Amino acid sequence: MDKQFISIKQRYGIIGFDPALDYAIHIAVQVAPTDLSVLITGESGVGKESFPKIIHDNSTHKHGQYIAVNCGAIPEGTIDSELFGHEKGSFTGATEARKGYFEVADGGTIFLDEVADLPLSTQVRLLRVLENGEFIKVGSSKPQKTKVRVVAATNVNIADRIAKGKFREDLYYRLNSVPIHIPPLRERKGDIFLLFTKFATDFAFKYQIPPLQLTDEAKEELIHYSWYGNVRQLRNITEQISLIEKERVITKEILANYLVTPTASTLPALMMNEKDTPPQFFERELIYKFLTDLTKEVAELKLLVSELKSNKPRLADGKTVEIIDYQPVEIQEEQEPDIVEEDPQAKLLN
């Protein structure tokens, strides 16, 4: 490993010697001097945000602005204005013209995190920037030029989004000129203890406490845990243990209290090995469990309605519901009093 490679890791806080991680850094450095678009993929928490900075700082755009945009955090109604700007009076509340990120970052680099969350209408605008280097502000008809390097990232399978009609295929190929994949932490087992040691040392310095140590059994437990939250989860757990535990030597039993595994559903269709289960399956399992419980409640409701005429309707779990007999109250209509007309002749006699 050459000195430049080591200095890049130190500068951007990248810890580890996993070959897949090193390869990702190598690709970022190699593609940096070009103007090619880059798509960074990897699970949430793997550290994707460091790679656009590596590309920017080693490119011809390094003297321009670097702007990072979380596409998933901007509401759909305002994202076009945020990215491309707007003219005065183009919509309610647009009291003055505003520059968008693509205009501000002209000559620099823009990092589009969670790019798969972009609305389809915004994807069309982004495609135009990548193809022609042009964009149009909201409320304007005049194209503007921009020379900006686009680096995008996502933690979802874009191929699935394309199949569902939620992401443009042509935009995907434009963004994916150079793909960079960041491996999940569970595939970097040789780096896990190294990362833990670094975090434990950092938190010991930050909070002025002795650093944590692990027993051999605890170390094995740490290495073989699946780490669905990746480096971010490891860092958070290390900080929790550093602050909460009085003992500085952490045993396997103490560590196990912090290594919480997502609860898997008992549905057979979703039974998978923990090692091979990606995080999105647990979200799907949660939805399935909710639907299953809802179906059960609907079945009980139907059974209750069908037996309402009986005195003791029976629920699905065997319990009965008492219905108190009642006598309907007969409501009689109020009769108007009879009106007796006076004899006109009698009235005269009086």
Beta strands, then each sheet from edge to edge (+ up, - down):
strand 1: 38-41
strand 2: 66-70
strand 3: 109-113
strand 4: 134-136
strand 5: 143-145
strand 6: 149-154
strand 7: 178-181
strand 8: 213-214
strand 9: 249-250
sheet 1: 2+ 3+ 6+ 1+ 7+
sheet 2: 4+ 5-
sheet 3: 8+ 9+
end
